[in-house]
Amino acid sequence: MPTVVRRYTFRLYPNKSQMSKLFEARRLHCYLYNAAISQRKTDYQYFSKSVTYLQQQNALPAFKECWPEYKELNSQTLQATLKRVDLSYNRFIKGLSQKPKFKSIRNYSGWTYPGYSGWNALTQGKHGQVRLRDLGITIRMRGQAKQWGTPTTLTIIYKPYLNQWFASFTVNVEVPNRKFGSDSDLKYESILSIDLGTETALTAYNGQEFLEIENQRFTREAEKKIKSASKKLRRKRCPNYKEKIKASQRWKKARKQVSLLQRKVAEQRKNWQHHVTTDISRRYDIVVTEKLETKKMTRKAKPGSKRKRQKAGLNKSILDVGFGTLNKMITYKVEAKGGLALFLPTRKIKPSQRCPKCGTVHKDWADLSNRYHVCRNCNFENGRDKSSVMVMYNVACQKQPGLGTRLESKTCSCGGNLRELPCSIVDLISSTSKTGKHTGSMKQLGEMKRQKSQQHKKSLGHLETPTSQKLG
């Protein structure tokens, strides 16, 4: 069976001696991170030279001779810390983030074991222990994974506002093989289309009935408490590192209260999202929704706009539902059982402007204030969100009139009746697995090293002395 990568996080319960070793390792990794940034800044500022990851990696043995305490740490974890610096600089060069800065020990989360060496996961997916061989400790942990397989990487995380340690594993999990056609053992028996919104969080349609899930508005409910705690925080003496002013103890306590309130809201939203997506993935084999770009949707209003407050309220409602997180959860949960998650391009299909009965596109329906649609061509009437999910369902089943695009289809089972369903859609439906902008990885660096070594060997082959000619 094919494998997919899943990430599972377990909470660690170290004792006092183990915690002191964890804090020491975190401090050393933070110093190495800042030293790598300092080297890059100094060389570029005074010598106009750019330092690469390979140069810093090759300097690690000499660095350990100067700082013997780093010899106890796993060498791959040190390389991973240097790789963090390299990734942040690559993102800065590509315009994806700001210039990397020095990190305080307060804001440094932890370190990563990018390979199998240096640690062991003593668990089968429920609780257990994790052994850090470079630190010589074995720590109890609690947590449960839905599916467990072969753990590949480990990241140790510390959250200061909770004073808690966590172990985050990436695990290769086996999933059912998705086959298409009449000879396939995997049959799709149900399909659901979903529309995400702010008034109603989810509006779904399965071909027979509608399902509506209200927006829980976790942020709105806790907004008064957060504002009150933030007001108290502003009255305390905050830190100013430029003027060398330390934060007061009252400021630290007030900041912790604000963090706990915000974390509670985030955990409530996450718990609700897991319940909703788990229920959907259990009941349906194919989930169809539109492709949303949440980052662009939640941008600030343009300078000079007269509707800044309205845009800020809309952004808060979108983030309170969590469009991007819901889509990710639905995708990996449906695909984990061998199902399909299809994302329709909004600009081509226009589900909010198209009539599900006749296919007529009404441009005036694009206004968000128009919550009830009445088609001027066929007199079809329905709510805005319900019309959208009907259009997406019809597109997935190839029943939507007026679309003008033929979809590539495969044979699947739906409701006990075999019919054509779009398991693979070309030119219209975007694939769920998209390749984002990457800035390099450990695997790519290994391939670069091998290519350079092969080229070096080839060049040495040309420098060999030719065989001496026999004298006649």
Sine and cosine of phi, psi and omega as CSV:
sin_phi,cos_phi,sin_psi,cos_psi,sin_omega,cos_omega
0.00,0.00,0.55,-0.84,0.04,-1.00
-0.93,0.36,0.36,-0.93,-0.03,-1.00
-0.89,-0.46,0.52,-0.85,0.09,-1.00
-0.80,-0.61,0.34,-0.94,-0.04,-1.00
-0.99,-0.11,0.80,-0.60,0.06,-1.00
-0.84,-0.54,0.50,-0.87,0.04,-1.00
-0.91,-0.42,0.79,-0.61,0.02,-1.00
-0.80,-0.60,0.68,-0.73,-0.05,-1.00
-0.90,-0.44,0.77,-0.64,0.03,-1.00
-0.89,-0.46,0.57,-0.83,0.06,-1.00
-1.00,0.05,0.69,-0.72,-0.01,-1.00
-0.99,-0.12,0.53,-0.85,0.03,-1.00
-0.80,-0.60,0.97,0.25,0.00,-1.00
-0.99,0.17,0.46,-0.89,0.13,-0.99
-1.00,0.10,-0.11,-0.99,-0.12,-0.99
-0.91,0.42,-0.71,0.70,-0.01,-1.00
-0.91,0.41,-0.64,0.76,0.05,-1.00
-0.91,0.41,-0.63,0.78,0.00,-1.00
-0.91,0.41,-0.60,0.80,0.03,-1.00
-0.90,0.43,-0.61,0.79,0.05,-1.00
-0.93,0.36,-0.60,0.80,0.05,-1.00
-0.91,0.43,-0.70,0.72,0.02,-1.00
-0.89,0.45,-0.63,0.78,0.01,-1.00
-0.91,0.41,-0.69,0.72,0.03,-1.00
-0.90,0.44,-0.64,0.77,0.04,-1.00
-0.89,0.45,-0.64,0.77,0.01,-1.00
-0.90,0.44,-0.67,0.74,-0.01,-1.00
-0.92,0.40,-0.65,0.76,0.03,-1.00
-0.92,0.40,-0.58,0.81,0.05,-1.00
-0.91,0.42,-0.68,0.73,0.04,-1.00
-0.89,0.45,-0.63,0.77,0.03,-1.00
-0.91,0.41,-0.64,0.77,0.03,-1.00
-0.87,0.49,-0.73,0.68,0.00,-1.00
-0.92,0.38,-0.58,0.82,0.03,-1.00
-0.91,0.41,-0.62,0.79,0.02,-1.00
-0.91,0.41,-0.65,0.76,0.05,-1.00
-0.92,0.40,-0.65,0.76,0.01,-1.00
-0.88,0.47,-0.66,0.75,0.02,-1.00
-0.89,0.45,-0.68,0.73,-0.01,-1.00
-0.91,0.41,-0.66,0.75,0.01,-1.00
-0.91,0.41,-0.69,0.72,-0.05,-1.00
-0.91,0.42,-0.73,0.68,-0.03,-1.00
-0.90,0.43,-0.58,0.81,0.00,-1.00
-0.97,0.24,-0.56,0.83,-0.07,-1.00
-0.97,0.24,-0.65,0.76,-0.11,-0.99
-0.98,-0.20,-0.43,0.90,-0.07,-1.00
-0.86,-0.52,-0.03,1.00,0.01,-1.00
0.83,0.56,0.64,0.77,0.02,-1.00
-0.88,-0.48,0.60,-0.80,0.05,-1.00
-0.98,-0.18,0.78,-0.62,0.00,-1.00
-1.00,-0.06,0.76,-0.65,-0.01,-1.00
-0.99,-0.11,0.19,-0.98,0.03,-1.00
-0.90,0.43,-0.65,0.76,-0.03,-1.00
-0.89,0.45,-0.59,0.81,0.04,-1.00
-0.91,0.41,-0.67,0.74,0.02,-1.00
-0.94,0.34,-0.57,0.82,0.04,-1.00
-0.91,0.41,-0.67,0.74,0.01,-1.00
-0.93,0.37,-0.33,0.94,0.02,-1.00
-1.00,0.05,-0.04,1.00,-0.02,-1.00
-0.88,0.47,-0.67,0.74,0.02,-1.00
-0.86,0.52,-0.67,0.74,0.04,-1.00
-0.93,0.37,-0.57,0.82,0.04,-1.00
-0.90,0.44,-0.63,0.78,0.01,-1.00
-0.93,0.38,-0.52,0.86,0.04,-1.00
-0.92,0.40,-0.57,0.82,0.03,-1.00
-0.98,0.21,-0.52,0.85,-0.02,-1.00
-0.83,-0.56,1.00,0.05,-0.11,-0.99
-0.88,0.47,-0.38,0.92,-0.03,-1.00
-0.91,0.42,-0.36,0.93,0.01,-1.00
-0.98,0.20,-0.21,0.98,0.01,-1.00
-0.92,0.39,-0.43,0.90,-0.01,-1.00
-0.97,0.26,-0.41,0.91,-0.05,-1.00
-0.99,0.16,0.46,-0.89,0.03,-1.00
-0.90,0.43,0.72,-0.70,-0.07,-1.00
-0.90,0.43,-0.55,0.83,-0.01,-1.00
-0.94,0.35,-0.52,0.85,0.06,-1.00
-0.92,0.39,-0.60,0.80,0.06,-1.00
-0.91,0.41,-0.64,0.77,0.06,-1.00
-0.90,0.44,-0.62,0.78,0.02,-1.00
-0.91,0.42,-0.59,0.81,0.06,-1.00
-0.91,0.42,-0.67,0.74,0.08,-1.00
-0.91,0.42,-0.54,0.84,0.03,-1.00
-0.92,0.39,-0.54,0.84,0.08,-1.00
-0.86,0.51,-0.68,0.73,0.03,-1.00
-0.89,0.45,-0.69,0.73,-0.02,-1.00
-0.90,0.44,-0.66,0.75,0.02,-1.00
-0.90,0.43,-0.65,0.76,0.00,-1.00
-0.92,0.39,-0.59,0.80,0.05,-1.00
-0.94,0.33,-0.62,0.79,0.05,-1.00
-0.90,0.43,-0.63,0.78,0.06,-1.00
-0.91,0.42,-0.62,0.79,0.03,-1.00
-0.91,0.42,-0.66,0.75,0.01,-1.00
-0.91,0.41,-0.59,0.81,0.00,-1.00
-0.99,0.13,-0.01,1.00,0.04,-1.00
0.98,0.19,0.34,0.94,-0.02,-1.00
-1.00,-0.05,-0.24,0.97,-0.01,-1.00
-0.38,-0.92,0.06,-1.00,0.02,-1.00
-0.99,0.16,0.13,-0.99,-0.02,-1.00
-0.92,0.40,0.70,-0.71,-0.01,-1.00
-0.87,0.50,0.62,-0.79,0.00,-1.00
-0.85,-0.53,0.26,-0.97,0.10,-1.00
-0.91,0.42,0.59,-0.81,-0.02,-1.00
-0.94,-0.34,0.73,-0.69,0.10,-0.99
-0.97,0.25,0.42,-0.91,0.02,-1.00
-0.90,0.44,-0.39,0.92,0.04,-1.00
-0.92,0.39,-0.52,0.86,-0.09,-1.00
-0.97,-0.26,0.05,1.00,-0.01,-1.00
-1.00,0.01,0.85,-0.53,-0.17,-0.99
-0.98,0.21,-0.77,0.64,-0.07,-1.00
0.13,-0.99,-0.49,-0.87,-0.05,-1.00
-0.62,-0.79,0.17,-0.99,-0.13,-0.99
-0.78,-0.63,0.64,-0.77,0.20,-0.98
-0.98,-0.18,0.98,-0.20,-0.12,-0.99
-0.97,0.23,-0.17,0.99,-0.02,-1.00
-0.78,-0.63,-0.29,-0.96,-0.03,-1.00
-1.00,0.08,-0.28,0.96,-0.11,-0.99
-1.00,0.09,0.50,-0.87,0.09,-1.00
1.00,-0.06,-0.09,1.00,-0.05,-1.00
-0.35,-0.94,0.31,-0.95,0.08,-1.00
-0.60,-0.80,0.67,-0.74,0.07,-1.00
-0.99,-0.16,0.96,-0.27,-0.03,-1.00
-1.00,-0.05,0.94,0.35,-0.04,-1.00
-0.37,-0.93,0.34,-0.94,0.10,-0.99
-0.90,-0.43,0.39,0.92,0.04,-1.00
0.94,-0.33,-0.15,0.99,0.02,-1.00
-0.71,-0.71,0.92,-0.39,-0.02,-1.00
0.82,0.58,-0.47,-0.88,0.01,-1.00
0.93,-0.37,-0.47,-0.89,-0.04,-1.00
-0.62,-0.78,0.36,-0.93,0.12,-0.99
-0.80,-0.61,0.73,-0.68,-0.04,-1.00
-0.95,-0.32,0.84,-0.54,0.07,-1.00
-0.97,-0.23,0.98,-0.19,-0.15,-0.99
-0.94,0.34,-0.53,0.85,-0.01,-1.00
-0.94,0.34,-0.50,0.87,0.05,-1.00
-1.00,-0.04,-0.23,0.97,0.03,-1.00
0.94,0.33,0.59,0.81,-0.03,-1.00
-0.73,-0.68,0.46,-0.89,0.10,-0.99
-0.80,-0.59,0.88,-0.48,-0.17,-0.98
-0.93,-0.36,0.67,-0.74,0.11,-0.99
-0.94,0.33,0.55,-0.83,0.05,-1.00
-0.59,-0.81,0.44,-0.90,0.02,-1.00
-0.79,-0.61,0.62,-0.78,-0.01,-1.00
0.36,-0.93,0.21,-0.98,-0.02,-1.00
-0.57,-0.82,0.72,-0.69,0.03,-1.00
-0.96,-0.30,0.64,-0.77,0.01,-1.00
-0.92,0.40,-0.65,0.76,0.04,-1.00
-0.73,-0.69,0.69,-0.73,-0.02,-1.00
-0.84,-0.55,0.55,-0.84,-0.01,-1.00
-0.55,-0.84,-0.79,-0.62,-0.02,-1.00
-0.98,-0.20,0.93,-0.37,0.04,-1.00
-0.94,0.34,0.68,-0.73,-0.08,-1.00
-0.92,-0.40,-0.67,0.74,0.00,-1.00
-0.74,-0.67,0.31,-0.95,-0.01,-1.00
-0.64,-0.76,0.72,-0.69,0.07,-1.00
-0.83,-0.56,0.83,-0.56,0.05,-1.00
-1.00,-0.04,0.82,-0.57,-0.11,-0.99
-0.84,-0.54,0.67,-0.74,0.11,-0.99
-0.86,-0.52,0.75,-0.66,0.03,-1.00
-0.93,-0.36,0.95,-0.30,-0.12,-0.99
-0.90,0.45,-0.63,0.78,-0.08,-1.00
-0.94,0.35,-0.28,0.96,0.08,-1.00
-0.96,-0.27,-0.29,0.96,-0.10,-0.99
0.82,0.57,0.74,0.67,-0.04,-1.00
-0.74,-0.67,0.51,-0.86,0.04,-1.00
-0.95,-0.33,0.55,-0.83,-0.01,-1.00
-0.69,-0.72,0.48,-0.88,0.09,-1.00
-0.88,-0.47,0.87,-0.49,-0.03,-1.00
-0.94,-0.33,0.89,-0.45,-0.04,-1.00
-0.97,-0.25,0.59,-0.81,0.28,-0.96
-0.97,-0.24,0.78,-0.62,-0.16,-0.99
-0.80,-0.59,0.71,-0.70,0.13,-0.99
-0.99,0.11,0.92,-0.40,-0.08,-1.00
-0.92,-0.38,0.69,-0.73,0.05,-1.00
-0.99,0.16,0.70,-0.71,0.02,-1.00
-0.83,-0.56,0.38,-0.92,0.04,-1.00
-0.87,0.50,0.59,-0.81,0.00,-1.00
-0.98,0.22,0.81,-0.59,-0.01,-1.00
-1.00,0.05,0.91,-0.40,0.03,-1.00
-0.88,-0.48,0.54,-0.84,-0.01,-1.00
-0.88,-0.48,0.45,-0.89,0.02,-1.00
0.92,-0.40,0.14,-0.99,-0.05,-1.00
-0.94,0.34,-0.37,0.93,-0.02,-1.00
-1.00,0.00,0.14,0.99,-0.03,-1.00
-0.98,0.18,0.59,-0.81,0.08,-1.00
-0.99,0.15,-0.25,0.97,-0.06,-1.00
-0.98,-0.19,0.86,-0.50,-0.03,-1.00
-0.90,-0.43,0.63,-0.78,0.05,-1.00
-0.99,-0.17,0.86,-0.52,-0.12,-0.99
-0.93,-0.37,-0.15,0.99,-0.03,-1.00
-0.50,-0.87,0.51,-0.86,-0.02,-1.00
-0.67,-0.74,0.60,-0.80,-0.04,-1.00
-0.65,-0.76,0.72,-0.69,0.10,-0.99
-0.96,-0.29,0.62,-0.78,-0.12,-0.99
-0.78,-0.63,0.68,-0.73,0.12,-0.99
-0.84,-0.54,0.81,-0.59,0.00,-1.00
-1.00,-0.07,0.65,-0.76,-0.02,-1.00
-0.50,-0.87,-0.04,-1.00,-0.03,-1.00
-0.98,-0.22,-0.64,0.77,0.05,-1.00
-0.93,0.37,-0.78,0.62,0.15,-0.99
-0.91,-0.41,0.85,-0.53,-0.12,-0.99
-0.87,0.50,-0.76,0.65,0.00,-1.00
-0.73,-0.69,0.74,-0.67,0.16,-0.99
-0.86,-0.52,0.88,-0.47,-0.10,-0.99
-0.86,-0.51,0.41,-0.91,0.00,-1.00
-0.57,-0.82,0.79,-0.61,-0.02,-1.00
-0.94,-0.34,0.27,0.96,-0.01,-1.00
0.99,-0.14,-0.28,0.96,-0.02,-1.00
-0.80,-0.59,-0.67,0.75,-0.06,-1.00
-0.63,-0.78,0.32,-0.95,0.00,-1.00
-0.98,-0.17,0.49,-0.87,0.06,-1.00
-0.77,-0.64,0.82,-0.57,-0.01,-1.00
-0.86,-0.51,0.74,-0.67,0.04,-1.00
-0.87,-0.49,0.86,-0.51,-0.08,-1.00
-0.95,0.32,0.45,-0.89,0.08,-1.00
-0.96,0.28,0.84,-0.54,-0.07,-1.00
-0.96,0.27,-0.39,0.92,0.06,-1.00
0.80,0.60,0.84,0.54,0.00,-1.00
-0.91,0.40,-0.64,0.77,-0.02,-1.00
-0.92,0.39,-0.65,0.76,-0.01,-1.00
-0.89,0.45,-0.62,0.78,-0.04,-1.00
-0.94,0.35,-0.58,0.81,-0.03,-1.00
-1.00,-0.10,0.09,1.00,-0.10,-0.99
-0.90,0.43,-0.64,0.77,-0.02,-1.00
-0.91,0.42,-0.69,0.73,0.01,-1.00
-0.91,0.42,-0.65,0.76,-0.01,-1.00
-0.92,0.39,-0.66,0.76,0.02,-1.00
-0.91,0.43,-0.65,0.76,0.02,-1.00
-0.90,0.43,-0.69,0.72,0.03,-1.00
-0.92,0.39,-0.59,0.81,0.02,-1.00
-0.93,0.37,-0.56,0.83,0.04,-1.00
-0.91,0.41,-0.65,0.76,0.07,-1.00
-0.91,0.42,-0.59,0.81,0.01,-1.00
-0.90,0.43,-0.63,0.78,-0.03,-1.00
-0.93,0.37,-0.36,0.93,0.00,-1.00
-0.99,0.12,-0.17,0.99,0.00,-1.00
-1.00,-0.03,0.24,-0.97,-0.02,-1.00
-0.98,0.18,0.94,-0.35,-0.03,-1.00
-1.00,0.06,0.34,-0.94,-0.01,-1.00
-0.97,0.23,0.55,-0.84,0.10,-1.00
-0.70,-0.71,0.98,-0.20,-0.14,-0.99
-0.96,0.28,-0.45,0.89,0.02,-1.00
-0.94,0.35,-0.65,0.76,0.02,-1.00
-1.00,-0.04,0.07,1.00,0.04,-1.00
0.86,0.51,0.73,0.68,0.05,-1.00
-0.96,-0.29,0.83,-0.56,-0.01,-1.00
-1.00,0.08,0.45,-0.89,0.03,-1.00
-0.96,0.27,0.59,-0.81,0.04,-1.00
-0.97,0.22,0.31,-0.95,0.01,-1.00
-0.92,0.40,-0.56,0.83,0.04,-1.00
-0.91,0.41,-0.59,0.81,0.05,-1.00
-0.90,0.44,-0.65,0.76,0.01,-1.00
-0.90,0.44,-0.66,0.75,0.03,-1.00
-0.91,0.41,-0.67,0.74,0.01,-1.00
-0.91,0.41,-0.61,0.79,0.02,-1.00
-0.91,0.40,-0.60,0.80,0.03,-1.00
-0.91,0.42,-0.61,0.79,0.04,-1.00
-0.90,0.43,-0.67,0.74,0.04,-1.00
-0.89,0.45,-0.68,0.73,-0.01,-1.00
-0.89,0.45,-0.64,0.77,0.00,-1.00
-0.92,0.39,-0.63,0.77,0.04,-1.00
-0.90,0.43,-0.69,0.72,0.01,-1.00
-0.92,0.40,-0.61,0.79,0.02,-1.00
-0.92,0.39,-0.61,0.79,0.02,-1.00
-0.88,0.48,-0.68,0.74,0.04,-1.00
-0.89,0.46,-0.70,0.72,0.00,-1.00
-0.89,0.45,-0.65,0.76,0.01,-1.00
-0.93,0.36,-0.60,0.80,0.06,-1.00
-0.89,0.46,-0.70,0.71,0.01,-1.00
-0.90,0.44,-0.68,0.73,-0.01,-1.00
-0.90,0.43,-0.66,0.75,0.03,-1.00
-0.89,0.45,-0.69,0.72,0.03,-1.00
-0.89,0.45,-0.68,0.74,0.02,-1.00
-0.88,0.47,-0.65,0.76,0.02,-1.00
-0.91,0.42,-0.66,0.76,0.01,-1.00
-0.89,0.45,-0.70,0.72,-0.04,-1.00
-0.92,0.39,-0.76,0.65,-0.06,-1.00
-0.93,0.37,-0.57,0.82,0.04,-1.00
-0.91,0.41,-0.67,0.74,0.03,-1.00
-0.89,0.45,-0.65,0.76,0.01,-1.00
-0.92,0.39,-0.71,0.71,-0.05,-1.00
-0.92,0.40,-0.48,0.88,0.03,-1.00
-0.96,0.28,-0.55,0.84,-0.13,-0.99
-1.00,-0.05,-0.35,0.94,-0.12,-0.99
-0.76,-0.65,0.54,-0.84,-0.03,-1.00
-0.99,-0.11,-0.51,0.86,0.01,-1.00
-0.82,-0.57,0.81,-0.59,0.04,-1.00
-0.88,-0.47,0.80,-0.60,-0.04,-1.00
-0.89,-0.46,0.77,-0.64,0.07,-1.00
-0.52,-0.86,0.10,-0.99,-0.02,-1.00
-1.00,-0.05,0.45,-0.89,-0.01,-1.00
-0.99,0.15,0.90,-0.44,-0.05,-1.00
-0.92,-0.40,0.61,-0.79,0.08,-1.00
-0.95,-0.32,1.00,0.04,-0.13,-0.99
-0.89,0.46,-0.56,0.83,-0.03,-1.00
-0.89,0.45,-0.65,0.76,0.02,-1.00
-0.97,0.26,-0.54,0.84,-0.02,-1.00
-0.93,0.37,-0.46,0.89,-0.07,-1.00
-0.97,-0.25,0.40,0.92,0.08,-1.00
-0.95,0.33,0.38,-0.93,0.03,-1.00
-0.94,0.35,0.35,-0.94,0.05,-1.00
-0.91,0.41,0.49,-0.87,-0.03,-1.00
-0.91,0.40,0.48,-0.88,0.03,-1.00
-0.86,0.51,0.72,-0.70,-0.01,-1.00
1.00,0.02,-0.03,1.00,0.00,-1.00
-0.95,0.32,0.55,-0.83,0.00,-1.00
-1.00,-0.04,0.00,1.00,-0.06,-1.00
-0.84,-0.54,0.69,0.72,-0.02,-1.00
-0.92,0.38,-0.65,0.76,-0.03,-1.00
-0.93,0.37,-0.62,0.78,0.03,-1.00
-0.91,0.42,-0.66,0.75,0.00,-1.00
-0.92,0.38,-0.61,0.79,0.03,-1.00
-0.91,0.42,-0.64,0.77,0.05,-1.00
-0.91,0.41,-0.62,0.79,0.04,-1.00
-0.91,0.41,-0.68,0.74,0.03,-1.00
-0.88,0.48,-0.64,0.77,0.00,-1.00
-0.90,0.43,-0.63,0.78,0.01,-1.00
-0.93,0.37,-0.63,0.78,0.02,-1.00
-0.90,0.43,-0.71,0.71,-0.01,-1.00
-0.94,0.34,-0.45,0.89,0.02,-1.00
-0.93,0.37,-0.56,0.83,0.07,-1.00
-0.98,0.21,-0.64,0.77,-0.02,-1.00
0.98,0.18,0.91,0.42,-0.04,-1.00
-0.84,0.54,-0.76,0.65,-0.06,-1.00
-0.89,0.45,-0.68,0.74,-0.01,-1.00
-0.92,0.40,-0.64,0.77,0.03,-1.00
-0.88,0.48,-0.71,0.71,0.01,-1.00
-0.89,0.45,-0.66,0.75,0.02,-1.00
-0.90,0.43,-0.69,0.72,-0.01,-1.00
-0.90,0.44,-0.71,0.71,0.01,-1.00
-0.88,0.47,-0.65,0.76,-0.05,-1.00
-0.89,0.46,-0.80,0.60,-0.10,-0.99
-0.96,0.28,-0.46,0.89,0.01,-1.00
-0.97,0.25,-0.61,0.79,0.03,-1.00
-0.94,0.33,-0.67,0.74,-0.01,-1.00
-0.95,0.33,-0.43,0.91,0.01,-1.00
-0.90,0.43,-0.50,0.87,0.02,-1.00
-0.99,-0.12,0.13,0.99,0.04,-1.00
1.00,-0.07,0.19,0.98,0.01,-1.00
-1.00,0.06,-0.22,-0.98,-0.05,-1.00
-0.79,-0.62,0.62,-0.79,0.14,-0.99
-0.85,-0.53,0.92,-0.39,-0.07,-1.00
-0.95,-0.31,0.72,-0.69,0.02,-1.00
-0.91,-0.42,0.87,-0.49,-0.05,-1.00
-1.00,-0.01,0.68,-0.73,0.05,-1.00
-0.95,0.32,0.86,-0.51,-0.10,-0.99
-0.91,0.43,-0.63,0.78,-0.09,-1.00
-0.93,0.38,-0.50,0.86,-0.02,-1.00
-1.00,0.09,-0.64,0.77,-0.07,-1.00
-1.00,0.05,-0.61,0.79,-0.01,-1.00
0.82,0.58,0.89,0.45,-0.06,-1.00
-0.92,0.39,-0.46,0.89,-0.02,-1.00
-0.99,0.17,-0.25,0.97,-0.03,-1.00
-0.93,-0.38,-0.13,0.99,-0.10,-0.99
-0.98,-0.19,0.66,-0.75,0.06,-1.00
-0.98,0.21,0.81,-0.59,-0.03,-1.00
-0.94,0.34,-0.26,0.97,-0.06,-1.00
-1.00,-0.05,-0.74,0.67,-0.04,-1.00
-0.94,-0.34,-0.26,0.96,0.03,-1.00
1.00,0.08,0.15,0.99,0.00,-1.00
-0.95,0.30,0.69,-0.73,0.01,-1.00
-1.00,-0.10,0.84,-0.54,0.03,-1.00
-0.94,-0.35,0.92,-0.39,-0.05,-1.00
-0.94,0.35,-0.45,0.89,-0.01,-1.00
-0.95,0.31,-0.24,0.97,0.05,-1.00
-0.96,0.27,-0.22,0.98,-0.02,-1.00
-0.93,0.38,-0.35,0.94,0.03,-1.00
-0.91,0.41,0.80,-0.61,-0.05,-1.00
-0.91,0.41,-0.37,0.93,0.01,-1.00
-0.96,0.28,-0.28,0.96,0.02,-1.00
-1.00,0.09,0.99,-0.12,-0.10,-1.00
-0.99,-0.11,-0.14,0.99,0.00,-1.00
-0.74,-0.67,0.81,-0.58,-0.10,-0.99
-0.98,-0.22,0.71,-0.70,0.10,-0.99
-0.78,-0.63,0.90,-0.43,-0.05,-1.00
-0.97,0.24,0.77,-0.64,0.01,-1.00
-0.98,0.17,-0.17,0.98,-0.04,-1.00
-1.00,-0.07,-0.73,0.69,-0.07,-1.00
-0.88,-0.48,0.04,1.00,0.01,-1.00
0.89,0.45,0.46,0.89,0.05,-1.00
-0.97,0.25,0.70,-0.71,-0.03,-1.00
-0.81,-0.59,0.71,-0.70,0.07,-1.00
-0.14,-0.99,0.24,-0.97,0.05,-1.00
-0.93,0.37,0.34,-0.94,-0.06,-1.00
-0.88,0.48,-0.77,0.64,-0.05,-1.00
-0.93,0.37,-0.61,0.79,0.01,-1.00
-0.92,0.39,-0.62,0.78,0.05,-1.00
-0.90,0.44,-0.63,0.78,-0.02,-1.00
-0.90,0.43,-0.71,0.70,-0.02,-1.00
-0.93,0.36,-0.50,0.87,0.07,-1.00
-0.92,0.40,-0.65,0.76,0.04,-1.00
-0.89,0.45,-0.71,0.71,-0.01,-1.00
-0.91,0.42,-0.62,0.79,0.05,-1.00
-0.91,0.41,-0.68,0.73,0.01,-1.00
-0.91,0.43,-0.61,0.80,0.03,-1.00
-0.91,0.42,-0.67,0.74,0.00,-1.00
-0.91,0.41,-0.55,0.83,0.00,-1.00
-1.00,-0.06,0.09,1.00,-0.01,-1.00
0.86,0.50,0.67,0.74,0.02,-1.00
-0.89,-0.46,-0.04,1.00,-0.09,-1.00
-0.98,0.19,0.90,-0.44,0.03,-1.00
-0.98,0.21,0.46,-0.89,0.09,-1.00
0.98,0.17,0.12,0.99,-0.02,-1.00
-0.98,0.21,-0.60,0.80,0.09,-1.00
0.97,0.23,0.26,0.97,0.01,-1.00
-0.71,-0.70,0.80,-0.60,0.02,-1.00
-1.00,0.05,0.69,-0.72,-0.04,-1.00
-0.98,-0.22,0.65,-0.76,0.10,-1.00
-0.95,0.30,0.75,-0.67,-0.12,-0.99
-0.82,-0.58,0.35,-0.94,0.08,-1.00
-0.76,-0.66,0.32,-0.95,-0.03,-1.00
-0.99,0.13,0.82,-0.57,0.05,-1.00
-0.66,-0.75,0.09,-1.00,0.00,-1.00
-0.95,-0.33,0.75,-0.67,0.00,-1.00
-0.66,-0.76,0.91,-0.42,0.04,-1.00
0.91,0.41,0.44,0.90,0.01,-1.00
1.00,0.06,-0.23,0.97,-0.01,-1.00
-0.95,-0.32,0.82,-0.58,0.02,-1.00
-0.95,0.30,0.79,-0.62,0.08,-1.00
-0.40,-0.92,0.10,-0.99,-0.07,-1.00
-0.99,0.14,0.84,-0.55,0.08,-1.00
-0.80,-0.60,0.56,-0.83,-0.07,-1.00
-0.99,0.17,1.00,-0.03,0.08,-1.00
-0.99,0.15,-0.43,0.90,0.03,-1.00
-0.67,-0.74,0.90,-0.43,-0.09,-1.00
-0.90,-0.44,0.81,-0.59,-0.08,-1.00
-0.96,-0.28,0.61,-0.79,0.06,-1.00
0.93,0.38,-0.09,1.00,-0.03,-1.00
-0.77,-0.63,-0.73,0.68,-0.04,-1.00
-0.98,-0.17,0.80,-0.60,0.00,-1.00
-0.99,0.14,0.53,-0.85,-0.02,-1.00
-0.94,0.34,0.51,-0.86,0.01,-1.00
-0.96,0.29,-0.46,0.89,-0.01,-1.00
-1.00,-0.10,0.99,-0.17,-0.01,-1.00
-0.95,-0.32,0.50,-0.86,0.01,-1.00
-0.99,-0.13,0.92,-0.40,0.00,-1.00
-0.99,0.12,-0.08,-1.00,0.01,-1.00
-0.98,0.22,0.92,-0.39,-0.01,-1.00
-0.97,-0.23,0.42,-0.91,-0.02,-1.00
-0.87,-0.50,0.39,0.92,0.02,-1.00
0.97,-0.25,0.44,-0.90,0.01,-1.00
-0.58,-0.81,0.11,-0.99,0.00,-1.00
-0.90,0.44,-0.59,0.81,0.01,-1.00
-0.91,0.41,-0.67,0.74,0.02,-1.00
-0.91,0.42,-0.62,0.79,0.04,-1.00
-0.91,0.42,-0.60,0.80,0.07,-1.00
-0.89,0.46,-0.64,0.76,0.04,-1.00
-0.90,0.43,-0.64,0.77,0.04,-1.00
-0.88,0.47,-0.66,0.75,0.02,-1.00
-0.88,0.47,-0.69,0.72,-0.01,-1.00
-0.90,0.43,-0.64,0.77,0.03,-1.00
-0.89,0.46,-0.67,0.74,0.01,-1.00
-0.91,0.41,-0.63,0.78,0.00,-1.00
-0.92,0.39,-0.62,0.79,0.03,-1.00
-0.91,0.41,-0.66,0.75,0.04,-1.00
-0.90,0.44,-0.60,0.80,0.01,-1.00
-0.91,0.41,-0.64,0.77,0.02,-1.00
-0.91,0.41,-0.63,0.77,0.02,-1.00
-0.90,0.44,-0.66,0.75,0.01,-1.00
-0.91,0.41,-0.58,0.82,0.05,-1.00
-0.93,0.38,-0.50,0.87,0.01,-1.00
-0.91,0.42,-0.55,0.83,0.02,-1.00
-0.96,0.27,-0.32,0.95,-0.05,-1.00
-1.00,-0.01,0.02,1.00,0.01,-1.00
-0.93,0.36,0.55,-0.84,-0.04,-1.00
-0.96,0.29,0.69,-0.72,0.00,-1.00
-0.94,0.35,0.38,-0.93,0.02,-1.00
-0.92,0.38,0.62,-0.79,-0.06,-1.00
-0.96,0.29,0.67,-0.74,-0.02,-1.00
-0.98,0.20,0.59,-0.80,0.02,-1.00
-0.97,0.26,0.69,-0.73,0.04,-1.00
-0.98,0.18,0.72,-0.70,0.00,-1.00
-0.98,0.19,0.00,0.00,0.00,0.00
